[in-house]
Amino acid sequence: MNVFTTDKIRNVALLGHGGAGKTSLVEAMAKISGMTTRLGKVDDGNTISDYSKEEQKRKFSISTSVIPIQWEGQKLNILDTPGFFDFVGEVEEAVSAAASAIIVVNGKSGVETGTVKAWEICEKYDIPRMIYVSNMDIDNSSFKNVLEELTDLYGKKIAPFHFPIRENEKFVGYVNVVAEKAFRWDKEGKAVECEVPEYSRENLSIYRDSLMEAVAETSEEFMDRYFNGETFSEDEIRAALHTSVCDGTIVPITMGSNILVQGIYTLLDDCVKYLPSPEGRKVAGINVASNEIFEANYDFSKPKSVIVWKTLVDPFIGKYSLFKVNSGVIKSGDVLYNEDKNVETKVGKVYVLCGNKAEEVAELHAGDIGAFAKLDKTRTGDTLSTKANTIRYPRPLLSTPYTAMRYRPVNKSDVDKISQALAKICAEDLTLKSVNDAGNHQTLLYGIGEQQIDVVKSRLENEYKVAVELLPPKVAYRETIRGKSDVQGRYKKQTGGHGQFGDVKMIFEPSGDMEKPFIFEERVVGGAVPKNFFPAVEKGLAESVEKGPLAAYPVVGVKATLYDGSYHPVDSSEQSFKTAARLAFKDGFMKASPILLEPIESLKVTVPDKYTGDVMGDLNKRRGRVLGMNPTEHGKQVIEAEVPQSSLYGYGTDLRSMTGGTGDFSYEFNRYEPAPSDVQAKEIESRKDKIDNISDD
């Protein structure tokens, strides 16, 4: 791989709906650029970017791949991202590293939910973009329909730079709007200039006029010339369009066929001509020593600094830390300092990844993307710089995972292996989290969606040779009391030699403090229970509240008062009084109107206006209480509601189904409140076998 200076680099993320043709576009780019001699196919599992067994088995992208395309003396780092929403973290990481994007739209399917989401991500990260309409060789593909849909959504900034020539439902050529020329493909697939067809002239005139308006708006001089009827030279037009594309006031739209490798040449040319290089673009961090802003701005002459934007951990190829050079020139053998981990490391070789293949390079200039191998302590989001100029960049903002599944090992001996494997998988994808929920005796795997979690399960089996069972998460119910009881707990056991004797009289009532399991008080007079047994009584209560007598859930909000009892000078012991307290608690709790409390979550659902009725109706079925709606940008509403935690299992999948994938949600714990009687009855019945039986003999 050649070394490229900053001005000759383009970092481009491919975005779009699942199945739009991003991976096959990479194949077409690789073939026309001479990187490969054959065209890989997703269905055959032999594409450059979908190299993992999971991707080949499922026939869609799961993680972002970097494919460096060399074109006309320039280097295009193409970041092929997943299209399915469960893997949005991969998309967000890629866009944080890219300086621009190509949104791929299936010419047959038109604008889909993933198209809109891709646009929103570009807006969030404020990066310029182009639209590429794929599958123009397929019957019923319509460039015109896609153009109209996009124009309806985003207005006049959608500007056709090329449009297809179709004859007898076949894609035979294209018209270049900027150059006002037409081209047809000959038998060898080469574009040969031809006359603009008569039926294309009207569209050419319309598209050309809108482009000239956009060009005129780039400066007052151009505006005056435009109104005076002057024409612009092609160089002036291209320079003005470059400015407009880079600042986002124009979004070019072009088209082609990935399978026939048609329209790809012009797409790559347009990437070089119109999309920005990192040179001169802003990027800043903090100088840790001085606490001042460090303006890196992809300047090769400034101190070395990189940000790790993605981590690859593979049992077969090892660990790679993918980085973007924000300043300086990175060379093999550099010593870099990770301030987050307080580690200074000689990075060894510098690589460029092409799918899963690593190619060694001598150096990488500011703005380029590369990889380090085996930096064990480095994680995604870490900054690497020099100790003399220690820099820290902001970490990428990634979506928060809200879909949880409980997992447990099929073989208990695999617990440690599973833990280690999940740590590696979660290091790759920061939208995955493995959580040990000790309070509810479960381990949870959080992800963006169920499909993402299912991929993890499959990877554990195929790559790490360990198996887990996925189950619905346990709901964190709690038990408490609403009434008051006065009971006696008496434990007596006679054996040969010393016996066991403990006797307590206690009052149980609500404490009013739901943050604490119980409050213990003693009002014993006359030494009925010696003081040295008070800690044993409290310990018995502490053990009892871990698994309540109603349904074996943790107990909260109970006040226990020890006011009387009796003891035996020989047979009484700490153990006997602890057991007596447990007997008293079980009896007293069940006589004090016990109830089950369920966790209530504060839920926010963001959906387009047209889906608000469906979503609110569904929330009502889930025993949710809708608190209100707040309008937000782009014609969406944020529905705020309170919903029982037990009703949220599977909500992400259901919400996508209801809203065609356009709905998002988040939630956080709010409070506990009494569960309805039918829920209580069902839980109590299902957990009979978990209730502790304490014998008083």
N, C-alpha and C positions, 0 to 999 in steps of 0.2 A: 504493500500500500504506500502510495506517495505521501509526502508531507505537504499539507495545504495551509496557506496563510489565512488569516481571519476573513479577509475580503472574498475568499474563494470557497467559503463554507455556507451551506444552507441546512438548517435543522428543521425538518418538516415532519409533523405528526399526521398520520393518516387516521381520520376519524369517520364515524358513520354507523349506521344501523347494522346489526348482525346480518351477514349475507349480502351486503351491498357490493362487495367485490374488492375489499382493501387488500387482502392477501394475494389475490390473483393479479391485482394491479402491481404489486411488488414484483411478482414473477415476470410480468411484461416489461417492467422497468429494467430488471436484471438482464433480461434477454436482449433488449434493444441496445443496452449500454455495453454489451459484450461480457458482462460478468459471468453469464451462463450461456450454454448452447442449447439448452432444452427448457421447455415451459412446464414447470411443475403444476400439479393440480391438487386442490384441496381434497377432492374425492379420492385421489390416489395416495394421499398422505405423503407426498414427496416435495412439498414446497419448502423454500428456504426459511421462511419465518415461522411457520407452524411445525416446529421440529420435535416437540415433546410427544411422548406416547399418548398422553391424555388428549392433546390437540388433534393428533392423527386419528385417534379412536372416535372422538366426538365430532370431528370435522368442523371445528371453529376455533378461533384464537382465544387463548386463556391468559397469556401474558404478552407484554410488549416486547417486540424484537427490533433490533437495530440492524438496518441494512444500508451500508455505505455505497451509494451509487456514484461512480465517476462519470461526469458528463461535460464535454466541451471544456476540459481543464478545470472544472469545478467539482466539489465534493458535496453530494446531497446525502446527509444522514437521514434516511427515511425510517421513521418510528412507526411500525405497524402495530396498531392497538386493537384490543378486543372490542367487539361491537355489542356484546350482551351486557346488560346493566349490572349484573352481579360483579363484574370485573372493572367497575368504574375507577377503582384505585389505580389500576394499571394505566388507565387513560389520563388521570390527573397527574400521575408522575411523569408521563411522557410529555404532556403539554407544558409542564413546569420546566422541562429541559429544552423544548422546542422553541423556535422563534416564530413559527408560522404553522399553518395546517392546511391540508387538503381534505375537505369533507366529501366523501364518496357517496353518491346517491345512485341507487339502482334505477336505471331508465325505465324499467318495466313496472316496478313497485311505486316509484315516485317518492315524494317526501314522506318519511316515516318518523316515528317517535325518536329513534336514534339520531336522525338528521337534526331535529330540533335540539336534542340534548347536546349534540356536538357543537352546534352554534352557541348554545348557552355557555358551554365550557370555554369556547374561544372568547366570548364576551367577558367571562369571569377573569381570565388570564390576560385579557386585552392583547390578543395576538392577531395579526392579519391572516386572512384565509382565502382559499380558492375553492370552487365547487367543481368536482369532476363527475360527470354523468356516465356511468358504466353501462355495459351490456347493450350498446347501440346496434349490435349485430342481431339482436333477438327480435322476433316479431312482437309487435305491440309495444315496443319501447318508444317512448315519446319524449324527446328533448324539450319540445314546446310545452308539454304539460308540466314538466319539472320546473321549467323557467317561470311559468305562470304561477305555480304554487309558491315558489321561493319569492317571487316579486310581491305576491299578496302578503306574505309573511314579513318581508324585510325591506320592501320598497325599491326605489330606483337604484339603490347601491348595487343590486344584482345586475352585472353587466356581461353579456355574452361576448367573449373574445373569439370564439369559434362556434359555428353551428353546423349540423350535419346536412349532407346531401343524401337523401334517401330516394331510391327509385324501385318500384315494384316491391315495397316492404324490405328492401335491402339497403344496408349502409355502404354507400359506394364512394363517399368523399366528404369534404368539409369546405366551409367558407371561412377564411381568415378575415375577421371584421376590421382589425387594425390595418392590415395591408390591402384590404379590399380585393383579395384574390381568392380563387377557388382551386381546389386540388382533388384529383381522383386517384384511387389506388389502381395500379396496373396489376398484371398477373403475378408479379413477383412481390407485391405488397408495398411497392414504393409509391410515394405521393408525387403525382405528375400534375403540373399546373394546367388548368383548363379554363374555359369561359365560365363565368358565374351563370348558372342556369336561370332562365327567365323567371321561374317560379320562386327563386331564392332572392331575387333582386329587391322585392318589397321589404322582406325581413332585414336584408343587409342595410337598406336605407334607414330603417327604424333603429336598428342596433347601432349603426354608425353615428346617427344624430345624437343618441343618448350618450355615447362615448365622447363625442366632441363637446357636449355640454359639460361633462365631467372634467375634461381636459381644460376647458375654459375657466372653470371654477378654481383651478389651482393657483392662479395669479391674476392680478388686476390687468397686467399687460395682455395676457391671453384672453381675458374677458373682453377687453376693448377690441382686440383683433377679431374675436368671434363675432361680435355684434357688427363689426364693419365688413363682415362677409369674407374675411381673409381665411385662407386654409393653413393648416399646420403641417410641417414636415413630419415624416414618419419618426424621425429621431426625437423631435419635440413631443410627439404624441406618446412615444414609449417612455420617455423620461418623466412626463407628467403622470402617466398611468402608474409608473413605478412608485412615485410619491403617494398617489392616491390609494394604491393597494397597501402600501406599508402603513399608512395612517388609518386604514380601515374604511375610508369613505367610498371605496369601490371594492366589490367582491367579484372577481372574474369567474365566469362559468364556462367550462369547456367540456368536451365529451370524447368518448372513444370506445374501443372494444378491447378488453384485456386478452381475450382468447385469440383474437386475430392480430394482436399487437398493433392496432391502428389507433391513431390519435395520441399515442404515448410519446412520440417524438416531440410533438408540439407541446404536450404537457410538461415534459422535462425542460424544454426551451423556455417555457413561460415561468417555471420555477426559478430558473437562473435569471431571467430578465426582470421579473416583477417581485419575487419574494425577497425579503431582506436578508443580508448576511448579518452575522453578529456585530460586525464592525460599527462602532459608533452607537450601538444600542446601550441602554442604561441597565446596569445591574450593580447593586450596592450591598455591602455588609457592614459589620462593625469591627473596627480595630480593637481587639480585646484589651490591649495595653493602655491605649489612650482614650478608649470609649468614644472615639470619634467615628464618623461615617467614612467608610473606605469605598471610594468610587472606582470599582473595578472596570466596568464598562468594556469588558472583553479587550483590554489593552495588553498586547504582548510584552510591552516594555515595563509593566508594573510587576511587583512581587507575585510569585506563584500562588494561586489559590484555586481550589476546585470544590464543587459540591457533589456529593454522592446522591444521585437521584433515583437509583434503583439497585437492588441486590439480587443476584442469581445464586441460588444454592442448589446444586444438583449432585446426587450421589455418584454420578459417573464423571462429570466434567469439573466438579469442585465448585468453589465459591468465587464469584466475580463481583466486584464493586464497580458499577457503571457510574462514570462521573462526567461532568461538563466542566471544561476549563473556563473559569470566569476571568482570570488574568494570568499573564506570564506565559511561559512555554514549559510544558511538562516533558521531562526526558527520563529515559531509563536510568535507574540508579539514584534518582532524586530522593532526598530525605525530607519527608513531610510530617507535619505535626497535627495530630487530632486533638484539638483543645477540649472537645466534649468528653473524650476518654482519657485525656492527659497521657497520650502515647505518641512517641516519635518513632517513625518507621522508615526504613529504606525500602521504597516500594518495588524495587527490582525492575522487572520488565513492564513496558507499557504496551497494551493491546488495543486493537480495534476489533470489535465483535461483528461478525456477519452471521446472523442467526445464532447457532450454537458453536460456530467455528471462530477461534481466536487467532488473529494474525498480529504478529509482533511489529511494532513501528518504533522508529528512533525517537520521535518526539511528536507532540501535539500542541498546536498553537491555540491561543485564546479563542473561545467560541466553539472548539471542536469537542467531540464526544468520544470517550475511550473507556478502558476498563483496566482495573488492577486485579491481580489474582491473589487469593489467600490472605486478605487483610482481616484476620480473625475478629478483631475488636471493632472494626468499622461497620457502621450500620447506615441504612438509608436516612438521608437528611443530615449526615455529618459533614462538616467542612474540614478539608485538609489544606493546610497552608504551611508556612515556615515558622519556626519558633521566633525568628527575628521579627516577623510581621504576621502575628497570629490574627487570623480573620475568622469571623463567624457570620454565615449567611442564614437568612430565615429558612426554616424547614418548609417543605411543600405542605399545603393544606389539603388533607385528604378526607374523603367522606367517612363519617362515623358508622360503624357496623351496629345494627339493631336487631338482626335476625340471629337467634340463638338456638343451638341444639345441644342436648346433653350427650356426652359420649362416654363409653366405658370399654375397656379392653376385652376382646374375645378371650384372650389368654392372659391371666393375671400376671404371669411372669414377664409380659411385654410392657409393663407400666413405664419403666425407665426409658425403653427404646421409643415408645410413643411420645413421651414428653420431649425427648431430644429431637425427634423428627418434626414434631409440631413447632418447636422453637425455630428450626431451620425454615419451615414453610412460612411461619408468621414473619420471619425476618425478610422473606421475599416479598410478601404482600402485607402491607401495614393495615389493610382493612380487615385482616383476620386477627382475632385475639383469642387465646386460650386462657380461661379464667378458672381458678380453683375456688368454687363457692363452698367454703368449709361449713358455713352456717346451715346449708341445706344438703350437705354431704353429696355434692355432685361436681363434676368438671364440665364446663360449658365451652363450646366453640362458637364465637360470634363472627358473623360475616355479613356482607351486604345482602345476600340472598341464599336460598336453599341450594341452588345449583352450585354456587361457589363452595359451599360446605360439602356437598356430595363429591366435588372434584378432589377436595382434600382427603376425604375417606378413600377414594380410589387411588390417589397418589401414595397414601400410607401403605396400601396393600401392594401396589405394583412396584414402587420405587424403594420403599423402606422395609417391605416384607413383614409388616405388622397389621393386624386387623382391629378395627373398632366397630362397635355397634352404636348407631345413632338413635336417640330417643327424644321425645318431647321433654323440654325442661321441667323440672319440678317447680311448682309455684310455691313461693315463700310464705305460706300461711303462718299465722300465729294464733295462739290461744290466750284467752283472758277470761275474767269473770265480771259479771254485772251485779251480783248479789253479795250477801254476807253469810258466813257460816261459822259455827262454833263446834269444834270437833275434838275428839280425843284420839291420839295415836298411841297404841300400846303394843310393845313388842316383848314377848316372853318366850324363851326357848330353854328347855331343861335338858341337859345332857349329863353324862357321867362327869363328875367334877364340877367346875364352875359353869353356871348357866349364863343366859343373856337376859337382861331386863332393862327396858327403857319405857318411860311413860310421859307423854306430853299432852297438854291441852292448849289448843291454839285457835285463834280467830283469823279467818281469811276474808279479805275485802279488797275492792279496787284501790290501787295506790294513786291513780290519776297521772302517773308518769309512765307513758308508753315507751320511753327510751330505755328503761331499765327492766330486766326480767322480774325482779322482786325487791321489796324493801323488807328488812327483818328488824323487828323490835322485840324486846323482852320486858315484861312487867311482873316478873316472878317475885313473890314476897315469901319470907319465912324459910327460904332455902329449899322449897319443894323440889326444885331442880338445881343442883349445884352449878355455880358459875363456870366451872371448868368443863361442863358439858354443853354450854351455849354455842361454842364454835362447831361442835359436832352437829347440833340441830341446824345451824346455818348451812353447814356443808351438805346435809341431807336435802335441804331445800334447793341448794344450788344444783345438785344432781337431778332433782325432780323437775326443775323448770327447763332442763335441756330437752326433755321429751314429755310433753304434757299428757295428762291422762285421758283427754278427749279424743285426740287423733294423732298423738305422738309428734306434734309440732312444738317448736319452742314457745315458752310461755312469756308473756309480758304483762306489766301493769298490775302486779299482785302485791298486796301488803300482808305480811304474815306476822302475827303477834303471839309470842309465847307468854302465857300468863300463869300457867300452873302445870303440875305433873307430880311424879313421884319417882323414887329411885331405890335401889337395893345396894347396901354398902359393899356387898361382895360381887354380885352378878352384874351390876351396871357398868357400862363401858362406853367409850366414844362410839364404837360401832353400833351398839344397841340403841343409843339415842339418835344416831344418824338414821337408822332404819325406822325408828318410831316417828321421826319427823317426816320421812317419806310416806309412811302410812297415813299420817295426819294430812299431809298435803293432798294425796290422792283422794281421800274421803272428803276433805274440806273443799277442794276445788270443784268436785262434781256436785256438791250441795250448794254451791254459790252461783248458780245460773251460768254455767260455762258457755262460752261462744267461740266460734272460729272467726278470726279476722283475716280479710284478704287484702293484698297490696293493691293500691289504686295508682295508676300511672297518669301523669299529665301528658297528653298526646297532642302533637301538632301534625296536621296533614296538609300538604301543599298540593293543590290540584287545579287544573283549568276550570273556569267557571261552569262549563257544561256538565261537569261530573259531581258538583257539590251535592246535588240531591241524592244521587246513588250512594255517595260516601256517607252522608249523614244517615241515610236509611240503614246502611250496613252497620254503622256505629251503634244505632239503637238496638239492633239484633244482638250486638255484643255487650249489652247492658251498659253502653256508654252514655254519658251525659254531655251533650254538645253545649259548650259555654258561649260560643260566638264565632264569628267569621271576620277576618280582616283582609281587605283587598291588598294585593301586592302587584309588582310589575308584571308586564307581559300577560295581562288578563287572567291572573291566577288568584286563588283565594287560599288563605291559611285558616283551616278549621281547627279550633281549639276545643279539646274535649277531655273528660276524665273517663278512663276505661279500666276495668279490672285487668290485672296482669294476666290472669288465666285466659282472657279473651284475645290476647295479642298473638298467641301462637299461630304461625302461618299467615299473619296479617300482611307481610310484605308481598307474598305471592298473590293473595287475594286483591290487594290494592292495585297491583299491576294489571291484573285481569280486568278489574272494574274500569280502569282508566287508560287502557291500552299502553301501559308502561310510562305514562306521564306523571303519575303521582309519586310523591316522596313523603316520608314520615320520620318523625323523631319522637322520643319519649324520655321521661325521667320519673323516678319515684316521687310520689307526692305524699301519701299517708296510708295508714291502715284504717279500714272500717269494717263493721260486721258483715259477714257474708250472708247472702239470702239463705233461707232455711233449706231449700232444695240442694244448694251447693254444699251446705254443711252436712246434710244427711248423706250425700253421695261420698264426700271425703271421709267421713267417720266410718262408713261402711267399708270403704276400700282399704282402710288402714287398721282394721281390727287386729291383724296379726302383728302389728308393730307396737302395740300397747304393752308396757312393762307390767308384769304381774309380780307384786310384792307380797310375800307370805308373812302373816303375823303369828302363825303357829299358835 
